[in-house]
């Protein structure tokens, strides 16, 4: 398994307890939350209600609760016990949570119909990203939804970093390199959706096994 900063960062209880408030409070945070839910809806389009879905990483359970509200059966997995504790509390104890490292998931092959990955890959170096993609492909029969941030030279990041003085995500993959990354993980792109073109440039890639 690969070592990277986020693996330890999100283990901290103070980070987990303040995660949602820092990112999704206020009008802007609520707007981003709505955009990400819309992005998930677009990426899940065509799947029947009742799908068995892996939410990796589950974090505070925000996406897992939304997927459950749509009628899906969700299992959340995360390396951080602190984040999973918050997810359990916010679900009223109803969440199905399994601790695991995304590079070596504790699930059998084809355990899920879909694997969903929001807000993780930008934290991972290449080796770890490929391992996570391969593991999602191993455990999900039908579809993998992987959200990537734009390349570091995107205008949004210039605004975000230079004007807002926010720390930029550490790892970026140029869009023209992504087909090769997916191919190396045994996946191919079916389609993709942008969070908000020209402003928030995160893009969800809908993937399936290359042989499918």
C-alpha positions as CSV (number, residue, x, y, z in Angstrom):
1,X,0.0,0.0,0.0
2,X,1.2,3.5,-0.8
3,X,1.8,6.2,1.8
4,X,0.4,9.7,1.3
5,X,-0.5,12.6,3.5
6,X,-4.3,12.3,3.4
7,X,-4.1,8.8,4.8
8,X,-3.1,10.2,8.2
9,X,-4.7,13.7,7.9
10,X,-8.3,12.5,8.0
11,X,-7.7,10.2,10.9
12,X,-7.8,13.2,13.2
13,X,-11.0,13.6,15.1
14,X,-10.9,17.5,14.8
15,X,-10.7,17.2,11.1
16,X,-13.5,14.7,10.9
17,X,-15.8,16.7,13.2
18,X,-15.4,19.9,11.3
19,X,-15.3,18.5,7.8
20,X,-18.8,19.3,6.6
21,X,-19.0,22.6,8.3
22,X,-15.8,23.8,6.7
23,X,-16.9,22.7,3.2
24,X,-20.7,22.9,3.0
25,X,-21.9,25.6,5.3
26,X,-23.4,28.8,4.0
27,X,-24.8,29.6,0.6
28,X,-21.6,28.6,-1.3
29,X,-21.3,25.3,0.6
30,X,-24.9,24.4,0.0
31,X,-24.5,25.2,-3.7
32,X,-21.4,23.0,-4.0
33,X,-23.3,20.2,-2.1
34,X,-26.2,20.5,-4.6
35,X,-23.9,20.5,-7.6
36,X,-22.2,17.3,-6.3
37,X,-25.5,15.6,-5.8
38,X,-26.5,16.6,-9.3
39,X,-23.2,15.2,-10.6
40,X,-23.8,12.0,-8.8
41,X,-27.4,11.8,-10.3
42,X,-26.0,12.3,-13.8
43,X,-23.4,9.6,-13.3
44,X,-25.9,7.1,-11.9
45,X,-28.3,7.7,-14.7
46,X,-29.6,4.5,-16.3
47,X,-29.2,2.4,-13.1
48,X,-32.2,0.8,-11.4
49,X,-33.2,1.7,-7.8
50,X,-31.9,-0.8,-5.4
51,X,-28.4,-1.1,-6.7
52,X,-25.8,-2.2,-4.3
53,X,-23.3,0.7,-4.1
54,X,-19.9,1.1,-2.5
55,X,-19.2,4.7,-1.4
56,X,-15.4,5.1,-1.2
57,X,-14.4,6.9,0.9
58,X,-17.6,7.4,2.8
59,X,-16.2,10.3,4.8
60,X,-19.1,11.8,6.9
61,X,-21.6,9.8,4.9
62,X,-23.0,12.8,2.9
63,X,-23.2,10.9,-0.5
64,X,-24.1,7.6,1.2
65,X,-27.2,9.1,2.7
66,X,-28.1,10.7,-0.6
67,X,-27.8,7.4,-2.4
68,X,-29.9,5.7,0.2
69,X,-32.6,8.4,-0.2
70,X,-32.7,7.3,-3.9
71,X,-33.4,3.7,-2.9
72,X,-30.0,2.2,-3.3
73,X,-28.3,-0.2,-0.8
74,X,-25.1,1.5,0.3
75,X,-22.0,0.3,2.0
76,X,-19.5,3.0,3.0
77,X,-15.9,2.3,3.4
78,X,-13.1,4.6,4.7
79,X,-9.7,4.2,6.2
80,X,-10.5,6.8,8.9
81,X,-12.4,5.6,11.9
82,X,-13.0,9.3,12.9
83,X,-14.8,10.0,9.6
84,X,-16.8,6.8,9.9
85,X,-17.8,7.7,13.4
86,X,-19.3,11.0,12.1
87,X,-21.0,9.1,9.3
88,X,-22.6,6.7,11.8
89,X,-23.8,9.5,14.0
90,X,-25.3,11.5,11.2
91,X,-27.1,8.4,9.9
92,X,-28.7,7.7,13.3
93,X,-26.7,4.5,13.5
94,X,-28.3,3.1,10.3
95,X,-25.2,3.3,8.0
96,X,-23.5,0.2,6.9
97,X,-19.8,1.0,7.4
98,X,-16.7,-1.1,6.8
99,X,-13.2,0.1,7.5
100,X,-10.8,-0.4,4.7
101,X,-7.9,1.0,2.6
102,X,-9.0,1.8,-0.9
103,X,-5.9,0.1,-2.3
104,X,-6.9,-3.3,-0.7
105,X,-10.6,-3.3,-0.2
106,X,-12.0,-5.9,2.2
107,X,-14.7,-7.1,-0.2
108,X,-15.1,-10.1,-2.5
109,X,-15.0,-9.7,-6.3
110,X,-18.3,-8.3,-7.7
111,X,-19.7,-7.5,-4.3
112,X,-21.4,-4.3,-5.7
113,X,-23.1,-3.1,-8.8
114,X,-21.4,0.3,-8.6
115,X,-18.4,1.9,-6.8
116,X,-18.5,5.7,-6.3
117,X,-15.4,7.7,-5.5
118,X,-15.8,11.5,-4.7
119,X,-13.1,13.8,-3.2
120,X,-10.3,11.2,-3.0
121,X,-8.3,10.8,-6.1
122,X,-6.9,14.3,-6.0
123,X,-5.1,13.3,-2.7
124,X,-3.4,10.2,-4.2
125,X,-0.2,9.8,-6.1
126,X,-0.3,7.8,-9.3
127,X,0.5,4.4,-7.8
128,X,-2.2,4.7,-5.2
129,X,-4.8,6.0,-7.7
130,X,-4.2,3.0,-10.0
131,X,-4.5,0.6,-7.0
132,X,-7.8,2.3,-6.0
133,X,-9.2,2.2,-9.5
134,X,-8.3,-1.5,-9.9
135,X,-9.9,-2.4,-6.6
136,X,-13.1,-0.5,-7.4
137,X,-13.1,-2.4,-10.7
138,X,-12.6,-5.7,-8.9
139,X,-15.5,-5.2,-6.5
140,X,-18.0,-3.4,-8.8
141,X,-19.7,-5.4,-11.6
142,X,-21.3,-2.7,-13.6
143,X,-20.0,0.8,-13.1
144,X,-17.3,2.9,-11.5
145,X,-17.8,6.6,-10.9
146,X,-14.5,8.4,-10.3
147,X,-14.3,12.2,-9.8
148,X,-11.1,14.0,-10.8
149,X,-10.1,17.6,-10.3
150,X,-8.8,19.6,-13.3
151,X,-5.2,20.0,-14.2
152,X,-3.2,22.5,-12.1
153,X,-3.2,25.1,-14.9
154,X,-7.0,25.4,-15.1
155,X,-8.1,28.9,-14.6
156,X,-10.2,27.9,-11.7
157,X,-7.2,26.8,-9.7
158,X,-5.4,30.1,-10.5
159,X,-8.3,31.9,-9.0
160,X,-8.6,29.5,-6.1
161,X,-5.0,29.5,-5.2
162,X,-3.9,33.1,-6.0
163,X,-6.9,35.1,-5.0
164,X,-8.6,33.0,-2.3
165,X,-5.3,31.9,-0.9
166,X,-6.6,28.3,-0.5
167,X,-4.3,25.3,-0.6
168,X,-4.5,23.5,-3.9
169,X,-5.0,19.8,-4.1
170,X,-1.7,18.0,-4.4
171,X,-2.1,15.6,-7.3
172,X,-3.4,16.4,-10.7
173,X,-3.7,14.4,-13.9
174,X,-4.0,16.3,-17.3
175,X,-7.3,15.2,-19.0
176,X,-5.4,13.9,-22.0
177,X,-3.6,11.4,-19.7
178,X,-6.7,10.0,-18.1
179,X,-7.6,7.5,-20.8
180,X,-4.2,5.9,-20.3
181,X,-4.6,5.9,-16.5
182,X,-8.0,4.2,-16.9
183,X,-6.7,1.8,-19.4
184,X,-3.8,0.8,-17.0
185,X,-6.5,0.1,-14.4
186,X,-8.5,-2.1,-16.9
187,X,-11.2,0.5,-17.4
188,X,-12.7,2.5,-20.2
189,X,-14.6,5.8,-20.2
190,X,-18.3,5.6,-21.0
191,X,-19.0,9.3,-20.5
192,X,-18.2,12.1,-18.2
193,X,-19.9,15.1,-16.5
194,X,-18.6,18.4,-15.3
195,X,-19.6,19.8,-11.9
196,X,-20.1,23.3,-13.3
197,X,-18.4,24.2,-16.6
198,X,-16.1,27.2,-16.5
199,X,-16.3,27.6,-12.7
200,X,-16.0,24.4,-10.7
201,X,-14.1,22.0,-13.0
202,X,-14.4,18.7,-11.2
203,X,-15.4,16.0,-13.6
204,X,-17.0,12.7,-12.9
205,X,-15.9,9.9,-15.2
206,X,-18.3,7.0,-15.7
207,X,-16.2,3.9,-16.3
208,X,-16.7,0.3,-16.9
209,X,-14.4,-2.7,-17.3
210,X,-12.5,-2.5,-20.6
211,X,-13.7,-5.9,-21.6
212,X,-17.3,-5.1,-20.8
